[in-house]
């Protein structure tokens, strides 16, 4: 009902927004506005909807497959960072400087160049100046960034809110028309149920595939064992089996678009899950930490822990944000991407073959 009211209320603005974005894309299509060609292979990962399709885990998945074969880097604009210009992540960097998602990637891939720059063209040039032998640069959230011509474009769409069933901003969540999906080389339906049926896959594939020639893959999240956020402040471990055995209570603290999948997963291990949800990319304040601490202490069960996502961990790990005693109880639930329907090898081959064929440094 709320969705319908929003759609009707903002319909005139959505039409105007569609005209503006449509003209912009048309100007690029007929090359009145030109896209730059870069001297390295680029892989763009993005979406048509606003947030929440799983870009960062898919960036990590692709980086993990390419890093042993090629020299790769990752470039993002660094959404909601407190800085400007080009910044290359190093051991002194935090989420305030480069944004929570690039910082999350850097924590996992510290041996891969991770950089941010609001101007993607300048960012690519800076990376190539620093690392002239790069085989590929992964461009995070760059589907609408048409000033740079991406060599391979991967479009993500959430299984629970397919772009084909959405409408333009502000009445809906689409950044541009659904027709924009035709620019993609590969479409991935993300956050799928792990036991998705072949019939369901076929129906959705036919719905989201821009043309007959577009390959469509389906991915899901796999959750690994929880890890302490502050390694030096706790000797406790809360493996999933232990949570279930002790019937531990969980305070799930999230600042992401859709925490539903995590909640559903954790119900397999705990019958007492309390949720504290903040807006996406929320920058935690001392007041928030006080609230988290209050909610945690309200749980009477002595066997209890605080669970956060990797994205939220990137913001919480900043110095002096979390009080000493609370650090002992905070654990991170890692996620990774798995391609369904026995298509993971085929997907990886498409990516590696593309880089091998187009990289000038192979």
DRENVEXZA-405745 format. One record per residue (C-alpha): x, y, z; residue in three letters. Coordinates in steps of 0.05 Angstrom, whole numbers. Example, Ala and Ser with C-alpha at 12.3 -4.5 7.8 and 13.67 -1.06 7.14 Angstrom:
BEGIN
<atom u="246" v="-90" w="156" r="ala"/>
<atom u="273" v="-21" w="143" r="ser"/>
% end
This chain:
BEGIN
<atom u="0" v="0" w="0" r="unk"/>
<atom u="55" v="49" w="19" r="unk"/>
<atom u="92" v="32" w="-45" r="unk"/>
<atom u="30" v="48" w="-86" r="unk"/>
<atom u="18" v="114" w="-50" r="unk"/>
<atom u="91" v="134" w="-61" r="unk"/>
<atom u="87" v="116" w="-134" r="unk"/>
<atom u="23" v="156" w="-146" r="unk"/>
<atom u="46" v="215" w="-104" r="unk"/>
<atom u="113" v="223" w="-140" r="unk"/>
<atom u="92" v="201" w="-210" r="unk"/>
<atom u="101" v="270" w="-242" r="unk"/>
<atom u="171" v="276" w="-213" r="unk"/>
<atom u="187" v="205" w="-235" r="unk"/>
<atom u="166" v="222" w="-306" r="unk"/>
<atom u="210" v="284" w="-305" r="unk"/>
<atom u="268" v="245" w="-276" r="unk"/>
<atom u="259" v="192" w="-330" r="unk"/>
<atom u="261" v="245" w="-385" r="unk"/>
<atom u="326" v="275" w="-358" r="unk"/>
<atom u="362" v="208" w="-348" r="unk"/>
<atom u="335" v="183" w="-415" r="unk"/>
<atom u="362" v="243" w="-453" r="unk"/>
<atom u="430" v="234" w="-419" r="unk"/>
<atom u="434" v="161" w="-438" r="unk"/>
<atom u="411" v="176" w="-509" r="unk"/>
<atom u="466" v="228" w="-517" r="unk"/>
<atom u="517" v="176" w="-497" r="unk"/>
<atom u="485" v="123" w="-542" r="unk"/>
<atom u="491" v="168" w="-604" r="unk"/>
<atom u="560" v="192" w="-580" r="unk"/>
<atom u="545" v="265" w="-574" r="unk"/>
<atom u="570" v="255" w="-503" r="unk"/>
<atom u="634" v="214" w="-509" r="unk"/>
<atom u="659" v="159" w="-463" r="unk"/>
<atom u="734" v="152" w="-451" r="unk"/>
<atom u="773" v="90" w="-468" r="unk"/>
<atom u="825" v="72" w="-417" r="unk"/>
<atom u="891" v="35" w="-426" r="unk"/>
<atom u="871" v="-22" w="-381" r="unk"/>
<atom u="815" v="-73" w="-375" r="unk"/>
<atom u="757" v="-49" w="-333" r="unk"/>
<atom u="701" v="-89" w="-302" r="unk"/>
<atom u="641" v="-49" w="-278" r="unk"/>
<atom u="595" v="-76" w="-224" r="unk"/>
<atom u="531" v="-38" w="-211" r="unk"/>
<atom u="455" v="-37" w="-210" r="unk"/>
<atom u="394" v="1" w="-233" r="unk"/>
<atom u="364" v="7" w="-164" r="unk"/>
<atom u="385" v="48" w="-105" r="unk"/>
<atom u="429" v="6" w="-59" r="unk"/>
<atom u="422" v="-62" w="-29" r="unk"/>
<atom u="437" v="-109" w="-87" r="unk"/>
<atom u="502" v="-137" w="-58" r="unk"/>
<atom u="555" v="-100" w="-99" r="unk"/>
<atom u="610" v="-106" w="-47" r="unk"/>
<atom u="607" v="-182" w="-36" r="unk"/>
<atom u="606" v="-191" w="-112" r="unk"/>
<atom u="666" v="-145" w="-119" r="unk"/>
<atom u="702" v="-187" w="-67" r="unk"/>
<atom u="682" v="-252" w="-103" r="unk"/>
<atom u="711" v="-227" w="-169" r="unk"/>
<atom u="774" v="-200" w="-136" r="unk"/>
<atom u="786" v="-267" w="-101" r="unk"/>
<atom u="782" v="-303" w="-168" r="unk"/>
<atom u="826" v="-255" w="-206" r="unk"/>
<atom u="881" v="-239" w="-155" r="unk"/>
<atom u="921" v="-303" w="-165" r="unk"/>
<atom u="920" v="-296" w="-241" r="unk"/>
<atom u="926" v="-222" w="-255" r="unk"/>
<atom u="948" v="-156" w="-225" r="unk"/>
<atom u="882" v="-124" w="-206" r="unk"/>
<atom u="857" v="-63" w="-168" r="unk"/>
<atom u="791" v="-37" w="-143" r="unk"/>
<atom u="764" v="34" w="-152" r="unk"/>
<atom u="703" v="64" w="-118" r="unk"/>
<atom u="676" v="134" w="-109" r="unk"/>
<atom u="676" v="121" w="-33" r="unk"/>
<atom u="604" v="136" w="-17" r="unk"/>
<atom u="594" v="178" w="47" r="unk"/>
<atom u="668" v="186" w="61" r="unk"/>
<atom u="691" v="250" w="95" r="unk"/>
<atom u="746" v="265" w="44" r="unk"/>
<atom u="752" v="286" w="-29" r="unk"/>
<atom u="797" v="269" w="-86" r="unk"/>
<atom u="839" v="207" w="-99" r="unk"/>
<atom u="859" v="165" w="-39" r="unk"/>
<atom u="896" v="99" w="-40" r="unk"/>
<atom u="881" v="56" w="20" r="unk"/>
<atom u="939" v="37" w="66" r="unk"/>
<atom u="949" v="12" w="137" r="unk"/>
<atom u="931" v="81" w="166" r="unk"/>
<atom u="865" v="87" w="127" r="unk"/>
<atom u="796" v="81" w="159" r="unk"/>
<atom u="724" v="82" w="135" r="unk"/>
<atom u="718" v="157" w="145" r="unk"/>
<atom u="772" v="169" w="93" r="unk"/>
<atom u="750" v="120" w="39" r="unk"/>
<atom u="679" v="97" w="58" r="unk"/>
<atom u="656" v="34" w="93" r="unk"/>
<atom u="651" v="-11" w="32" r="unk"/>
<atom u="721" v="3" w="3" r="unk"/>
<atom u="749" v="-3" w="73" r="unk"/>
<atom u="714" v="-71" w="80" r="unk"/>
<atom u="747" v="-93" w="15" r="unk"/>
<atom u="815" v="-67" w="36" r="unk"/>
<atom u="812" v="-105" w="102" r="unk"/>
<atom u="803" v="-170" w="63" r="unk"/>
<atom u="850" v="-155" w="5" r="unk"/>
<atom u="905" v="-113" w="35" r="unk"/>
<atom u="954" v="-135" w="-20" r="unk"/>
<atom u="908" v="-108" w="-75" r="unk"/>
<atom u="907" v="-33" w="-91" r="unk"/>
<atom u="840" v="-5" w="-66" r="unk"/>
<atom u="827" v="68" w="-83" r="unk"/>
<atom u="771" v="118" w="-82" r="unk"/>
<atom u="758" v="178" w="-126" r="unk"/>
<atom u="693" v="214" w="-143" r="unk"/>
<atom u="720" v="225" w="-214" r="unk"/>
<atom u="728" v="154" w="-240" r="unk"/>
<atom u="769" v="175" w="-301" r="unk"/>
<atom u="820" v="211" w="-257" r="unk"/>
<atom u="819" v="153" w="-208" r="unk"/>
<atom u="836" v="103" w="-263" r="unk"/>
<atom u="893" v="147" w="-288" r="unk"/>
<atom u="921" v="154" w="-218" r="unk"/>
<atom u="920" v="79" w="-207" r="unk"/>
<atom u="955" v="68" w="-274" r="unk"/>
<atom u="1008" v="119" w="-256" r="unk"/>
<atom u="1021" v="82" w="-191" r="unk"/>
<atom u="1013" v="12" w="-219" r="unk"/>
<atom u="1027" v="15" w="-294" r="unk"/>
<atom u="1025" v="-61" w="-301" r="unk"/>
<atom u="953" v="-70" w="-277" r="unk"/>
<atom u="915" v="-121" w="-317" r="unk"/>
<atom u="846" v="-100" w="-294" r="unk"/>
<atom u="810" v="-49" w="-250" r="unk"/>
<atom u="744" v="-68" w="-217" r="unk"/>
<atom u="697" v="-7" w="-217" r="unk"/>
<atom u="649" v="-10" w="-159" r="unk"/>
<atom u="579" v="20" w="-169" r="unk"/>
<atom u="596" v="48" w="-238" r="unk"/>
<atom u="537" v="25" w="-281" r="unk"/>
<atom u="511" v="96" w="-289" r="unk"/>
<atom u="581" v="126" w="-295" r="unk"/>
<atom u="585" v="130" w="-371" r="unk"/>
<atom u="643" v="179" w="-378" r="unk"/>
<atom u="688" v="118" w="-377" r="unk"/>
<atom u="672" v="62" w="-425" r="unk"/>
<atom u="673" v="-2" w="-384" r="unk"/>
<atom u="701" v="-63" w="-419" r="unk"/>
<atom u="656" v="-112" w="-383" r="unk"/>
<atom u="592" v="-90" w="-348" r="unk"/>
<atom u="559" v="-133" w="-294" r="unk"/>
<atom u="488" v="-114" w="-272" r="unk"/>
<atom u="462" v="-138" w="-205" r="unk"/>
<atom u="388" v="-143" w="-188" r="unk"/>
<atom u="360" v="-166" w="-122" r="unk"/>
<atom u="317" v="-229" w="-123" r="unk"/>
<atom u="270" v="-197" w="-72" r="unk"/>
<atom u="262" v="-132" w="-111" r="unk"/>
<atom u="277" v="-144" w="-184" r="unk"/>
<atom u="289" v="-80" w="-225" r="unk"/>
<atom u="236" v="-104" w="-274" r="unk"/>
<atom u="183" v="-96" w="-220" r="unk"/>
<atom u="206" v="-27" w="-198" r="unk"/>
<atom u="195" v="45" w="-222" r="unk"/>
<atom u="237" v="107" w="-229" r="unk"/>
<atom u="257" v="152" w="-171" r="unk"/>
<atom u="228" v="184" w="-131" r="unk"/>
<atom u="165" v="143" w="-138" r="unk"/>
<atom u="206" v="79" w="-140" r="unk"/>
<atom u="279" v="59" w="-132" r="unk"/>
<atom u="305" v="58" w="-203" r="unk"/>
<atom u="363" v="104" w="-220" r="unk"/>
<atom u="345" v="100" w="-294" r="unk"/>
<atom u="297" v="64" w="-340" r="unk"/>
<atom u="294" v="-12" w="-340" r="unk"/>
<atom u="318" v="-8" w="-412" r="unk"/>
<atom u="386" v="11" w="-384" r="unk"/>
<atom u="398" v="-63" w="-370" r="unk"/>
<atom u="414" v="-72" w="-444" r="unk"/>
<atom u="482" v="-40" w="-431" r="unk"/>
<atom u="501" v="-97" w="-386" r="unk"/>
<atom u="543" v="-155" w="-411" r="unk"/>
<atom u="523" v="-201" w="-354" r="unk"/>
<atom u="463" v="-200" w="-307" r="unk"/>
<atom u="466" v="-231" w="-237" r="unk"/>
<atom u="404" v="-241" w="-195" r="unk"/>
<atom u="430" v="-234" w="-124" r="unk"/>
<atom u="407" v="-256" w="-55" r="unk"/>
<atom u="371" v="-317" w="-82" r="unk"/>
<atom u="347" v="-374" w="-38" r="unk"/>
<atom u="401" v="-427" w="-37" r="unk"/>
<atom u="351" v="-481" w="-58" r="unk"/>
<atom u="320" v="-441" w="-115" r="unk"/>
<atom u="282" v="-485" w="-164" r="unk"/>
<atom u="300" v="-491" w="-238" r="unk"/>
<atom u="230" v="-468" w="-257" r="unk"/>
<atom u="237" v="-405" w="-214" r="unk"/>
<atom u="305" v="-391" w="-245" r="unk"/>
<atom u="277" v="-399" w="-315" r="unk"/>
<atom u="218" v="-352" w="-302" r="unk"/>
<atom u="262" v="-298" w="-271" r="unk"/>
<atom u="315" v="-307" w="-325" r="unk"/>
<atom u="263" v="-293" w="-378" r="unk"/>
<atom u="240" v="-232" w="-340" r="unk"/>
<atom u="307" v="-198" w="-326" r="unk"/>
<atom u="345" v="-218" w="-389" r="unk"/>
<atom u="351" v="-155" w="-434" r="unk"/>
<atom u="361" v="-196" w="-497" r="unk"/>
<atom u="366" v="-269" w="-516" r="unk"/>
<atom u="442" v="-263" w="-518" r="unk"/>
<atom u="452" v="-237" w="-447" r="unk"/>
<atom u="477" v="-290" w="-398" r="unk"/>
<atom u="440" v="-290" w="-331" r="unk"/>
<atom u="469" v="-320" w="-267" r="unk"/>
<atom u="439" v="-330" w="-198" r="unk"/>
<atom u="477" v="-319" w="-134" r="unk"/>
<atom u="465" v="-329" w="-60" r="unk"/>
<atom u="501" v="-311" w="4" r="unk"/>
<atom u="539" v="-361" w="46" r="unk"/>
<atom u="551" v="-341" w="118" r="unk"/>
<atom u="616" v="-362" w="151" r="unk"/>
<atom u="633" v="-370" w="225" r="unk"/>
<atom u="628" v="-306" w="266" r="unk"/>
<atom u="693" v="-270" w="282" r="unk"/>
<atom u="707" v="-222" w="339" r="unk"/>
<atom u="709" v="-150" w="314" r="unk"/>
<atom u="762" v="-131" w="364" r="unk"/>
<atom u="811" v="-189" w="362" r="unk"/>
<atom u="855" v="-162" w="418" r="unk"/>
<atom u="797" v="-147" w="465" r="unk"/>
<atom u="765" v="-216" w="470" r="unk"/>
<atom u="786" v="-287" w="477" r="unk"/>
<atom u="714" v="-311" w="470" r="unk"/>
<atom u="690" v="-346" w="407" r="unk"/>
<atom u="619" v="-354" w="385" r="unk"/>
<atom u="617" v="-407" w="331" r="unk"/>
<atom u="548" v="-420" w="302" r="unk"/>
<atom u="545" v="-489" w="334" r="unk"/>
<atom u="561" v="-459" w="402" r="unk"/>
<atom u="507" v="-406" w="394" r="unk"/>
<atom u="456" v="-462" w="380" r="unk"/>
<atom u="482" v="-508" w="435" r="unk"/>
<atom u="478" v="-453" w="489" r="unk"/>
<atom u="415" v="-423" w="460" r="unk"/>
<atom u="450" v="-356" w="462" r="unk"/>
<atom u="413" v="-291" w="452" r="unk"/>
<atom u="435" v="-246" w="394" r="unk"/>
<atom u="429" v="-170" w="389" r="unk"/>
<atom u="433" v="-160" w="313" r="unk"/>
<atom u="458" v="-89" w="298" r="unk"/>
<atom u="453" v="-69" w="225" r="unk"/>
<atom u="461" v="-7" w="182" r="unk"/>
<atom u="444" v="-38" w="115" r="unk"/>
<atom u="385" v="-35" w="67" r="unk"/>
<atom u="357" v="-105" w="78" r="unk"/>
<atom u="376" v="-144" w="141" r="unk"/>
<atom u="322" v="-197" w="129" r="unk"/>
<atom u="369" v="-250" w="100" r="unk"/>
<atom u="416" v="-246" w="160" r="unk"/>
<atom u="358" v="-250" w="209" r="unk"/>
<atom u="329" v="-311" w="173" r="unk"/>
<atom u="397" v="-345" w="174" r="unk"/>
<atom u="408" v="-332" w="248" r="unk"/>
<atom u="340" v="-362" w="267" r="unk"/>
<atom u="373" v="-430" w="251" r="unk"/>
<atom u="418" v="-420" w="311" r="unk"/>
<atom u="381" v="-376" w="361" r="unk"/>
<atom u="309" v="-370" w="385" r="unk"/>
<atom u="322" v="-301" w="414" r="unk"/>
<atom u="344" v="-249" w="363" r="unk"/>
<atom u="335" v="-176" w="380" r="unk"/>
<atom u="344" v="-127" w="322" r="unk"/>
<atom u="370" v="-56" w="324" r="unk"/>
<atom u="367" v="-28" w="254" r="unk"/>
<atom u="398" v="37" w="229" r="unk"/>
<atom u="395" v="69" w="161" r="unk"/>
<atom u="442" v="46" w="106" r="unk"/>
<atom u="515" v="70" w="113" r="unk"/>
<atom u="498" v="96" w="183" r="unk"/>
<atom u="557" v="129" w="217" r="unk"/>
<atom u="553" v="105" w="289" r="unk"/>
<atom u="557" v="159" w="343" r="unk"/>
<atom u="571" v="154" w="418" r="unk"/>
<atom u="495" v="161" w="428" r="unk"/>
<atom u="484" v="100" w="383" r="unk"/>
<atom u="536" v="60" w="422" r="unk"/>
<atom u="501" v="78" w="487" r="unk"/>
<atom u="435" v="53" w="457" r="unk"/>
<atom u="468" v="-12" w="434" r="unk"/>
<atom u="498" v="-22" w="503" r="unk"/>
<atom u="431" v="-9" w="536" r="unk"/>
<atom u="394" v="-59" w="491" r="unk"/>
<atom u="449" v="-111" w="502" r="unk"/>
<atom u="445" v="-106" w="578" r="unk"/>
<atom u="369" v="-112" w="575" r="unk"/>
<atom u="379" v="-184" w="552" r="unk"/>
<atom u="373" v="-227" w="614" r="unk"/>
<atom u="404" v="-289" w="583" r="unk"/>
<atom u="477" v="-292" w="607" r="unk"/>
<atom u="496" v="-326" w="541" r="unk"/>
<atom u="491" v="-269" w="492" r="unk"/>
<atom u="529" v="-232" w="439" r="unk"/>
<atom u="524" v="-173" w="391" r="unk"/>
<atom u="525" v="-191" w="317" r="unk"/>
<atom u="542" v="-141" w="262" r="unk"/>
<atom u="553" v="-144" w="187" r="unk"/>
<atom u="621" v="-134" w="154" r="unk"/>
<atom u="597" v="-68" w="126" r="unk"/>
<atom u="577" v="-43" w="196" r="unk"/>
<atom u="642" v="-71" w="225" r="unk"/>
<atom u="681" v="-25" w="178" r="unk"/>
<atom u="649" v="35" w="214" r="unk"/>
<atom u="649" v="8" w="284" r="unk"/>
<atom u="722" v="-10" w="285" r="unk"/>
<atom u="743" v="63" w="284" r="unk"/>
<atom u="785" v="82" w="346" r="unk"/>
<atom u="746" v="103" w="408" r="unk"/>
<atom u="677" v="92" w="378" r="unk"/>
<atom u="661" v="30" w="419" r="unk"/>
<atom u="672" v="29" w="494" r="unk"/>
<atom u="721" v="-21" w="523" r="unk"/>
<atom u="673" v="-69" w="557" r="unk"/>
<atom u="627" v="-73" w="497" r="unk"/>
<atom u="684" v="-93" w="450" r="unk"/>
<atom u="686" v="-161" w="484" r="unk"/>
<atom u="616" v="-178" w="459" r="unk"/>
<atom u="616" v="-155" w="385" r="unk"/>
<atom u="623" v="-207" w="331" r="unk"/>
<atom u="622" v="-200" w="255" r="unk"/>
<atom u="584" v="-247" w="209" r="unk"/>
<atom u="625" v="-255" w="145" r="unk"/>
<atom u="590" v="-268" w="79" r="unk"/>
<atom u="612" v="-292" w="12" r="unk"/>
<atom u="579" v="-302" w="-55" r="unk"/>
<atom u="563" v="-369" w="-86" r="unk"/>
<atom u="538" v="-376" w="-158" r="unk"/>
<atom u="479" v="-425" w="-161" r="unk"/>
<atom u="458" v="-479" w="-210" r="unk"/>
<atom u="530" v="-506" w="-219" r="unk"/>
<atom u="547" v="-443" w="-260" r="unk"/>
<atom u="603" v="-416" w="-217" r="unk"/>
<atom u="658" v="-445" w="-261" r="unk"/>
<atom u="624" v="-416" w="-323" r="unk"/>
<atom u="618" v="-348" w="-291" r="unk"/>
<atom u="690" v="-346" w="-268" r="unk"/>
<atom u="713" v="-368" w="-338" r="unk"/>
<atom u="675" v="-310" w="-370" r="unk"/>
<atom u="711" v="-261" w="-324" r="unk"/>
<atom u="781" v="-291" w="-330" r="unk"/>
<atom u="775" v="-302" w="-404" r="unk"/>
<atom u="755" v="-230" w="-414" r="unk"/>
<atom u="814" v="-203" w="-374" r="unk"/>
<atom u="864" v="-250" w="-408" r="unk"/>
<atom u="839" v="-231" w="-477" r="unk"/>
<atom u="837" v="-156" w="-466" r="unk"/>
<atom u="893" v="-141" w="-417" r="unk"/>
<atom u="955" v="-112" w="-449" r="unk"/>
<atom u="997" v="-137" w="-391" r="unk"/>
<atom u="980" v="-211" w="-392" r="unk"/>
% end
